[in-house]
C-alpha cells in the first residue's frame, strides 16, 4: 500500500491505496474481509466505508453521513451507479476499486471537502475528473485554487497500448498518445488543470500498475483482483 503524505499534509485524514500485499480489495462480498482489514490498518472503521457501483461512466455522487457503510461489505447496497464520490463529511471514508484505471484523489486545503474519482479511458472521455472538481467547488463553495490532487497508481504510458482506433479517438479528444500508448495520467492532469487546480498542487504518482509488481493489474494478469483507493477528511 501507499499513503499519500502530499494530501494528508493538506487536510486529508487518510489518502491511500492498497496493493497486492493487502490482498484482493475488490467490491464483492468475498473481498469484504480484506477491505475491512485494510481500513483497520489505516485507523478507519471499515463498516463506515462508502463505495459506489462503478460503471466506467461520468456520474459524480455525493456522500453524506447517512451513507456510511453503503457498499462497505458488497455491491448490493452500494451508494449509487457512479464513478466519483465527493463529501464534506469528516471521518467518512470513500472507496473506489481499481486495477489499471486511474484513481484521482482531490482534497480541499484544510480538509473542507474531498473527491475520489475512478478515471480510466472511458471515464476520461466523459471528463469525469474535470466534472468532479467542478462539483466539489459548486456544492461546497470552494475555489479550485484551494484543491490538491494526486493521480494514483494505474496503467502508465509505458505500457497502456490500445488498438489504433482507440488511440485515434483519445488523440482526437485532445489527450496525449505515444504511438498507440495512451497517457491516462496526463489526460487526468489536463482535466484537473482545466478545472482550475494549480499545476503545483497536482502530483502524479508515476507508478504503473502493469509493470510494477506491487499492485493488481487486469492488463498484466487478467485477474479480477482490485486495489482499493481510500480517501477521508
Ligand atoms: Zn508500465
py3Dmol code that shows the C-alpha trace and the ligand (Angstrom):
import py3Dmol

protein = """\
ATOM      1  CA  UNK A   1       0.000   0.000   0.000  1.00  0.00           C
ATOM      2  CA  UNK A   2       0.929   3.606  -0.350  1.00  0.00           C
ATOM      3  CA  UNK A   3      -0.131   6.536   1.801  1.00  0.00           C
ATOM      4  CA  UNK A   4      -0.009   9.924   0.167  1.00  0.00           C
ATOM      5  CA  UNK A   5       1.636  12.388   2.578  1.00  0.00           C
ATOM      6  CA  UNK A   6       1.116  15.109  -0.010  1.00  0.00           C
ATOM      7  CA  UNK A   7      -2.646  15.035   0.617  1.00  0.00           C
ATOM      8  CA  UNK A   8      -2.507  14.080   4.278  1.00  0.00           C
ATOM      9  CA  UNK A   9      -0.487  17.261   4.873  1.00  0.00           C
ATOM     10  CA  UNK A  10      -3.191  19.306   3.133  1.00  0.00           C
ATOM     11  CA  UNK A  11      -6.269  18.172   5.038  1.00  0.00           C
ATOM     12  CA  UNK A  12      -6.951  14.519   4.217  1.00  0.00           C
ATOM     13  CA  UNK A  13      -7.008  12.325   7.327  1.00  0.00           C
ATOM     14  CA  UNK A  14      -6.298   9.319   5.096  1.00  0.00           C
ATOM     15  CA  UNK A  15      -5.304   9.119   1.423  1.00  0.00           C
ATOM     16  CA  UNK A  16      -4.085   5.648   0.493  1.00  0.00           C
ATOM     17  CA  UNK A  17      -4.290   2.731  -1.905  1.00  0.00           C
ATOM     18  CA  UNK A  18      -3.934  -0.981  -1.188  1.00  0.00           C
ATOM     19  CA  UNK A  19      -1.744  -3.287  -3.228  1.00  0.00           C
ATOM     20  CA  UNK A  20      -1.088  -6.999  -3.618  1.00  0.00           C
ATOM     21  CA  UNK A  21       0.222  -7.238  -0.033  1.00  0.00           C
ATOM     22  CA  UNK A  22      -3.236  -6.340   1.315  1.00  0.00           C
ATOM     23  CA  UNK A  23      -4.961  -8.923  -0.892  1.00  0.00           C
ATOM     24  CA  UNK A  24      -7.899  -8.537  -3.261  1.00  0.00           C
ATOM     25  CA  UNK A  25      -9.850  -5.486  -2.030  1.00  0.00           C
ATOM     26  CA  UNK A  26     -12.389  -5.638  -4.887  1.00  0.00           C
ATOM     27  CA  UNK A  27     -16.040  -4.625  -4.479  1.00  0.00           C
ATOM     28  CA  UNK A  28     -17.616  -8.049  -3.998  1.00  0.00           C
ATOM     29  CA  UNK A  29     -18.743  -9.559  -0.710  1.00  0.00           C
ATOM     30  CA  UNK A  30     -15.977 -12.175  -0.943  1.00  0.00           C
ATOM     31  CA  UNK A  31     -13.380  -9.388  -0.549  1.00  0.00           C
ATOM     32  CA  UNK A  32     -15.081  -7.655   2.385  1.00  0.00           C
ATOM     33  CA  UNK A  33     -12.673  -9.067   4.963  1.00  0.00           C
ATOM     34  CA  UNK A  34      -9.631  -7.746   3.080  1.00  0.00           C
ATOM     35  CA  UNK A  35     -11.227  -4.315   2.684  1.00  0.00           C
ATOM     36  CA  UNK A  36     -12.070  -4.080   6.359  1.00  0.00           C
ATOM     37  CA  UNK A  37      -8.573  -5.235   7.366  1.00  0.00           C
ATOM     38  CA  UNK A  38      -7.035  -2.607   5.070  1.00  0.00           C
ATOM     39  CA  UNK A  39      -9.171   0.146   6.600  1.00  0.00           C
ATOM     40  CA  UNK A  40      -8.198  -1.038  10.072  1.00  0.00           C
ATOM     41  CA  UNK A  41      -4.520  -0.646   9.050  1.00  0.00           C
ATOM     42  CA  UNK A  42      -5.356   2.940   8.132  1.00  0.00           C
ATOM     43  CA  UNK A  43      -7.012   3.534  11.506  1.00  0.00           C
ATOM     44  CA  UNK A  44     -10.506   3.584   9.988  1.00  0.00           C
ATOM     45  CA  UNK A  45     -13.670   1.632  10.717  1.00  0.00           C
ATOM     46  CA  UNK A  46     -14.300  -0.491   7.614  1.00  0.00           C
ATOM     47  CA  UNK A  47     -18.006  -0.685   8.374  1.00  0.00           C
ATOM     48  CA  UNK A  48     -18.314   3.021   7.516  1.00  0.00           C
ATOM     49  CA  UNK A  49     -16.706   2.784   4.059  1.00  0.00           C
ATOM     50  CA  UNK A  50     -18.801   4.274   1.227  1.00  0.00           C
ATOM     51  CA  UNK A  51     -18.365   2.806  -2.264  1.00  0.00           C
ATOM     52  CA  UNK A  52     -20.299   3.482  -5.457  1.00  0.00           C
ATOM     53  CA  UNK A  53     -21.305   0.893  -8.047  1.00  0.00           C
ATOM     54  CA  UNK A  54     -18.651   1.678 -10.661  1.00  0.00           C
ATOM     55  CA  UNK A  55     -19.788   1.592 -14.283  1.00  0.00           C
ATOM     56  CA  UNK A  56     -16.985   3.412 -16.212  1.00  0.00           C
ATOM     57  CA  UNK A  57     -19.361   6.362 -16.551  1.00  0.00           C
ATOM     58  CA  UNK A  58     -19.298  10.059 -15.765  1.00  0.00           C
ATOM     59  CA  UNK A  59     -21.625  10.386 -12.761  1.00  0.00           C
ATOM     60  CA  UNK A  60     -20.467  12.095  -9.553  1.00  0.00           C
ATOM     61  CA  UNK A  61     -22.299  11.115  -6.332  1.00  0.00           C
ATOM     62  CA  UNK A  62     -22.331  13.000  -3.053  1.00  0.00           C
ATOM     63  CA  UNK A  63     -21.760  11.005   0.145  1.00  0.00           C
ATOM     64  CA  UNK A  64     -23.186  12.225   3.459  1.00  0.00           C
ATOM     65  CA  UNK A  65     -23.076  10.788   6.968  1.00  0.00           C
ATOM     66  CA  UNK A  66     -26.288   8.801   6.353  1.00  0.00           C
ATOM     67  CA  UNK A  67     -24.452   6.919   3.575  1.00  0.00           C
ATOM     68  CA  UNK A  68     -21.821   5.452   5.935  1.00  0.00           C
ATOM     69  CA  UNK A  69     -21.365   1.761   5.196  1.00  0.00           C
ATOM     70  CA  UNK A  70     -23.049   1.767   1.775  1.00  0.00           C
ATOM     71  CA  UNK A  71     -21.024  -0.625  -0.352  1.00  0.00           C
ATOM     72  CA  UNK A  72     -18.703  -1.492   2.554  1.00  0.00           C
ATOM     73  CA  UNK A  73     -19.492  -5.201   2.567  1.00  0.00           C
ATOM     74  CA  UNK A  74     -20.515  -5.707  -1.057  1.00  0.00           C
ATOM     75  CA  UNK A  75     -22.195  -4.059  -4.010  1.00  0.00           C
ATOM     76  CA  UNK A  76     -25.766  -4.960  -3.011  1.00  0.00           C
ATOM     77  CA  UNK A  77     -26.190  -1.734  -1.071  1.00  0.00           C
ATOM     78  CA  UNK A  78     -23.573   0.406  -2.858  1.00  0.00           C
ATOM     79  CA  UNK A  79     -24.215   4.136  -2.824  1.00  0.00           C
ATOM     80  CA  UNK A  80     -25.199   4.679  -6.462  1.00  0.00           C
ATOM     81  CA  UNK A  81     -24.132   3.980 -10.013  1.00  0.00           C
ATOM     82  CA  UNK A  82     -21.289   6.451 -10.119  1.00  0.00           C
ATOM     83  CA  UNK A  83     -17.548   6.643 -10.726  1.00  0.00           C
ATOM     84  CA  UNK A  84     -16.747   9.557  -8.456  1.00  0.00           C
ATOM     85  CA  UNK A  85     -17.664  10.440  -4.888  1.00  0.00           C
ATOM     86  CA  UNK A  86     -17.478  13.783  -3.124  1.00  0.00           C
ATOM     87  CA  UNK A  87     -18.059  14.624   0.533  1.00  0.00           C
ATOM     88  CA  UNK A  88     -17.532  17.309   3.159  1.00  0.00           C
ATOM     89  CA  UNK A  89     -18.251  14.886   5.983  1.00  0.00           C
ATOM     90  CA  UNK A  90     -15.257  14.281   8.291  1.00  0.00           C
ATOM     91  CA  UNK A  91     -14.273  10.691   9.038  1.00  0.00           C
ATOM     92  CA  UNK A  92     -16.398   9.262   6.230  1.00  0.00           C
ATOM     93  CA  UNK A  93     -14.031   7.092   4.159  1.00  0.00           C
ATOM     94  CA  UNK A  94     -14.762   6.955   0.445  1.00  0.00           C
ATOM     95  CA  UNK A  95     -13.525   3.994  -1.589  1.00  0.00           C
ATOM     96  CA  UNK A  96     -13.124   3.088  -5.223  1.00  0.00           C
ATOM     97  CA  UNK A  97     -11.616  -0.086  -6.623  1.00  0.00           C
ATOM     98  CA  UNK A  98      -9.138  -0.090  -9.476  1.00  0.00           C
ATOM     99  CA  UNK A  99      -6.777  -2.414 -11.304  1.00  0.00           C
ATOM    100  CA  UNK A 100      -5.396  -0.332 -14.185  1.00  0.00           C
ATOM    101  CA  UNK A 101      -7.882   2.558 -14.177  1.00  0.00           C
ATOM    102  CA  UNK A 102      -6.727   5.790 -12.573  1.00  0.00           C
ATOM    103  CA  UNK A 103      -7.706   6.720  -9.024  1.00  0.00           C
ATOM    104  CA  UNK A 104      -7.694  10.518  -8.714  1.00  0.00           C
ATOM    105  CA  UNK A 105      -7.703  11.889  -5.161  1.00  0.00           C
ATOM    106  CA  UNK A 106      -8.733  15.520  -4.572  1.00  0.00           C
ATOM    107  CA  UNK A 107      -8.713  17.379  -1.249  1.00  0.00           C
ATOM    108  CA  UNK A 108      -9.591  20.958  -0.371  1.00  0.00           C
ATOM    109  CA  UNK A 109      -6.940  22.639   1.758  1.00  0.00           C
ATOM    110  CA  UNK A 110      -7.673  22.199   5.447  1.00  0.00           C
ATOM    111  CA  UNK A 111      -9.865  19.156   4.790  1.00  0.00           C
ATOM    112  CA  UNK A 112     -13.025  21.118   3.984  1.00  0.00           C
ATOM    113  CA  UNK A 113     -14.095  18.557   1.362  1.00  0.00           C
ATOM    114  CA  UNK A 114     -12.724  15.782  -0.833  1.00  0.00           C
ATOM    115  CA  UNK A 115     -13.406  13.845  -4.009  1.00  0.00           C
ATOM    116  CA  UNK A 116     -12.303  10.418  -5.234  1.00  0.00           C
ATOM    117  CA  UNK A 117     -12.519   9.511  -8.913  1.00  0.00           C
ATOM    118  CA  UNK A 118     -12.348   6.288 -10.936  1.00  0.00           C
ATOM    119  CA  UNK A 119     -10.983   7.655 -14.201  1.00  0.00           C
ATOM    120  CA  UNK A 120      -9.882   5.099 -16.753  1.00  0.00           C
ATOM    121  CA  UNK A 121     -10.027   5.540 -20.508  1.00  0.00           C
ATOM    122  CA  UNK A 122     -13.848   5.581 -20.604  1.00  0.00           C
ATOM    123  CA  UNK A 123     -14.176   7.884 -17.611  1.00  0.00           C
ATOM    124  CA  UNK A 124     -11.662  10.294 -19.069  1.00  0.00           C
ATOM    125  CA  UNK A 125     -13.795  10.557 -22.221  1.00  0.00           C
ATOM    126  CA  UNK A 126     -16.762  11.611 -20.029  1.00  0.00           C
ATOM    127  CA  UNK A 127     -14.492  14.263 -18.435  1.00  0.00           C
ATOM    128  CA  UNK A 128     -15.256  12.798 -15.021  1.00  0.00           C
ATOM    129  CA  UNK A 129     -12.199  14.251 -13.266  1.00  0.00           C
ATOM    130  CA  UNK A 130     -12.919  17.766 -14.504  1.00  0.00           C
ATOM    131  CA  UNK A 131     -16.592  17.366 -13.554  1.00  0.00           C
ATOM    132  CA  UNK A 132     -15.707  16.098 -10.075  1.00  0.00           C
ATOM    133  CA  UNK A 133     -13.630  19.205  -9.374  1.00  0.00           C
ATOM    134  CA  UNK A 134     -16.442  21.436 -10.638  1.00  0.00           C
ATOM    135  CA  UNK A 135     -18.983  19.525  -8.480  1.00  0.00           C
ATOM    136  CA  UNK A 136     -16.760  19.863  -5.402  1.00  0.00           C
ATOM    137  CA  UNK A 137     -16.401  23.606  -5.925  1.00  0.00           C
ATOM    138  CA  UNK A 138     -20.065  24.323  -6.605  1.00  0.00           C
ATOM    139  CA  UNK A 139     -21.554  22.052  -3.949  1.00  0.00           C
ATOM    140  CA  UNK A 140     -19.224  23.075  -1.140  1.00  0.00           C
ATOM    141  CA  UNK A 141     -18.488  26.654  -2.284  1.00  0.00           C
ATOM    142  CA  UNK A 142     -14.770  26.110  -2.773  1.00  0.00           C
ATOM    143  CA  UNK A 143     -12.209  27.712  -5.025  1.00  0.00           C
ATOM    144  CA  UNK A 144     -10.387  25.257  -7.287  1.00  0.00           C
ATOM    145  CA  UNK A 145      -7.185  27.106  -6.341  1.00  0.00           C
ATOM    146  CA  UNK A 146      -7.512  25.578  -2.859  1.00  0.00           C
ATOM    147  CA  UNK A 147      -7.578  21.987  -4.139  1.00  0.00           C
ATOM    148  CA  UNK A 148      -4.735  19.466  -4.081  1.00  0.00           C
ATOM    149  CA  UNK A 149      -4.712  16.274  -6.146  1.00  0.00           C
ATOM    150  CA  UNK A 150      -2.874  13.003  -6.633  1.00  0.00           C
ATOM    151  CA  UNK A 151      -3.045  10.897  -9.767  1.00  0.00           C
ATOM    152  CA  UNK A 152      -2.595   7.439  -8.299  1.00  0.00           C
ATOM    153  CA  UNK A 153      -1.067   4.140  -9.442  1.00  0.00           C
ATOM    154  CA  UNK A 154      -2.629   2.916 -12.698  1.00  0.00           C
ATOM    155  CA  UNK A 155      -1.802   1.874 -16.250  1.00  0.00           C
ATOM    156  CA  UNK A 156       1.102   4.077 -17.311  1.00  0.00           C
ATOM    157  CA  UNK A 157       2.085   5.499 -20.685  1.00  0.00           C
ATOM    158  CA  UNK A 158       4.963   2.981 -20.652  1.00  0.00           C
ATOM    159  CA  UNK A 159       2.557   0.020 -21.011  1.00  0.00           C
ATOM    160  CA  UNK A 160      -1.013   1.032 -21.841  1.00  0.00           C
ATOM    161  CA  UNK A 161      -1.193   0.146 -25.524  1.00  0.00           C
ATOM    162  CA  UNK A 162      -4.606   0.089 -27.222  1.00  0.00           C
ATOM    163  CA  UNK A 163      -5.824  -0.539 -30.765  1.00  0.00           C
ATOM    164  CA  UNK A 164      -5.347   2.124 -33.422  1.00  0.00           C
ATOM    165  CA  UNK A 165      -8.995   3.206 -33.383  1.00  0.00           C
ATOM    166  CA  UNK A 166      -8.998   3.806 -29.620  1.00  0.00           C
ATOM    167  CA  UNK A 167      -5.691   5.640 -29.817  1.00  0.00           C
ATOM    168  CA  UNK A 168      -7.040   7.882 -32.581  1.00  0.00           C
ATOM    169  CA  UNK A 169     -10.204   8.609 -30.580  1.00  0.00           C
ATOM    170  CA  UNK A 170      -8.203   9.547 -27.492  1.00  0.00           C
ATOM    171  CA  UNK A 171      -5.863  11.753 -29.524  1.00  0.00           C
ATOM    172  CA  UNK A 172      -8.774  13.460 -31.307  1.00  0.00           C
ATOM    173  CA  UNK A 173     -10.240  14.334 -27.895  1.00  0.00           C
ATOM    174  CA  UNK A 174      -7.070  16.284 -27.129  1.00  0.00           C
ATOM    175  CA  UNK A 175      -5.294  13.767 -24.916  1.00  0.00           C
ATOM    176  CA  UNK A 176      -1.697  12.567 -25.310  1.00  0.00           C
ATOM    177  CA  UNK A 177      -0.907   9.362 -27.144  1.00  0.00           C
ATOM    178  CA  UNK A 178       2.601   7.982 -27.702  1.00  0.00           C
ATOM    179  CA  UNK A 179       2.422   5.577 -30.628  1.00  0.00           C
ATOM    180  CA  UNK A 180      -0.612   3.533 -29.584  1.00  0.00           C
ATOM    181  CA  UNK A 181       0.040   4.024 -25.847  1.00  0.00           C
ATOM    182  CA  UNK A 182      -2.451   6.250 -24.025  1.00  0.00           C
ATOM    183  CA  UNK A 183      -1.226   8.607 -21.312  1.00  0.00           C
ATOM    184  CA  UNK A 184      -4.058   8.355 -18.769  1.00  0.00           C
ATOM    185  CA  UNK A 185      -2.015  10.274 -16.177  1.00  0.00           C
ATOM    186  CA  UNK A 186      -1.501  13.324 -18.364  1.00  0.00           C
ATOM    187  CA  UNK A 187      -5.150  13.194 -19.529  1.00  0.00           C
ATOM    188  CA  UNK A 188      -6.318  13.436 -15.919  1.00  0.00           C
ATOM    189  CA  UNK A 189      -3.755  16.145 -15.179  1.00  0.00           C
ATOM    190  CA  UNK A 190      -5.099  18.133 -18.132  1.00  0.00           C
ATOM    191  CA  UNK A 191      -8.637  17.847 -16.714  1.00  0.00           C
ATOM    192  CA  UNK A 192      -7.526  18.982 -13.249  1.00  0.00           C
ATOM    193  CA  UNK A 193      -5.764  21.982 -14.790  1.00  0.00           C
ATOM    194  CA  UNK A 194      -8.791  22.808 -16.960  1.00  0.00           C
ATOM    195  CA  UNK A 195     -10.965  22.789 -13.836  1.00  0.00           C
ATOM    196  CA  UNK A 196      -8.607  25.283 -12.201  1.00  0.00           C
ATOM    197  CA  UNK A 197      -6.434  23.172  -9.885  1.00  0.00           C
ATOM    198  CA  UNK A 198      -2.996  24.870  -9.767  1.00  0.00           C
ATOM    199  CA  UNK A 199      -0.223  22.942 -11.516  1.00  0.00           C
ATOM    200  CA  UNK A 200       1.956  22.887  -8.382  1.00  0.00           C
ATOM    201  CA  UNK A 201      -0.944  21.324  -6.428  1.00  0.00           C
ATOM    202  CA  UNK A 202      -1.033  18.197  -8.634  1.00  0.00           C
ATOM    203  CA  UNK A 203       1.204  15.193  -8.027  1.00  0.00           C
ATOM    204  CA  UNK A 204       1.423  12.256 -10.430  1.00  0.00           C
ATOM    205  CA  UNK A 205       2.419   9.128  -8.502  1.00  0.00           C
ATOM    206  CA  UNK A 206       4.112   7.789 -11.622  1.00  0.00           C
ATOM    207  CA  UNK A 207       3.525   4.171 -10.625  1.00  0.00           C
ATOM    208  CA  UNK A 208       2.377   1.919 -13.462  1.00  0.00           C
ATOM    209  CA  UNK A 209       0.246  -0.988 -12.260  1.00  0.00           C
ATOM    210  CA  UNK A 210       1.115  -3.038 -15.356  1.00  0.00           C
ATOM    211  CA  UNK A 211       4.907  -3.030 -14.886  1.00  0.00           C
ATOM    212  CA  UNK A 212       5.041  -2.567 -11.092  1.00  0.00           C
ATOM    213  CA  UNK A 213       4.840  -5.826  -9.168  1.00  0.00           C
ATOM    214  CA  UNK A 214       3.178  -4.247  -6.127  1.00  0.00           C
ATOM    215  CA  UNK A 215      -0.334  -3.665  -7.489  1.00  0.00           C
ATOM    216  CA  UNK A 216      -3.043  -5.761  -9.084  1.00  0.00           C
ATOM    217  CA  UNK A 217      -3.330  -5.221 -12.828  1.00  0.00           C
ATOM    218  CA  UNK A 218      -6.002  -6.533 -15.165  1.00  0.00           C
ATOM    219  CA  UNK A 219      -3.723  -5.992 -18.141  1.00  0.00           C
ATOM    220  CA  UNK A 220      -0.779  -7.801 -16.565  1.00  0.00           C
ATOM    221  CA  UNK A 221      -2.545 -10.913 -15.285  1.00  0.00           C
ATOM    222  CA  UNK A 222      -6.187 -10.797 -16.453  1.00  0.00           C
ATOM    223  CA  UNK A 223      -7.377 -11.342 -12.911  1.00  0.00           C
ATOM    224  CA  UNK A 224     -10.342  -9.647 -11.280  1.00  0.00           C
ATOM    225  CA  UNK A 225      -8.420  -8.671  -8.164  1.00  0.00           C
ATOM    226  CA  UNK A 226      -8.529  -4.998  -7.279  1.00  0.00           C
ATOM    227  CA  UNK A 227      -6.618  -2.329  -5.370  1.00  0.00           C
ATOM    228  CA  UNK A 228      -8.753  -0.148  -3.075  1.00  0.00           C
ATOM    229  CA  UNK A 229      -8.246   3.622  -3.087  1.00  0.00           C
ATOM    230  CA  UNK A 230      -9.424   5.258   0.141  1.00  0.00           C
ATOM    231  CA  UNK A 231      -9.875   8.932   0.897  1.00  0.00           C
ATOM    232  CA  UNK A 232     -11.236  10.568   4.056  1.00  0.00           C
ATOM    233  CA  UNK A 233     -11.051  14.058   5.545  1.00  0.00           C
TER     234      UNK A 233
END
"""
ligand_1 = """\
1
ZN
Zn 4.369 0.371 -17.223
"""
view = py3Dmol.view(width=600, height=400)
view.addModel(protein, "pdb")
view.setStyle({"model": 0}, {"cartoon": {"style": "trace"}})
view.addModel(ligand_1, "xyz")
view.setStyle({"model": 1}, {"stick": {}})
view.zoomTo()
view.show()
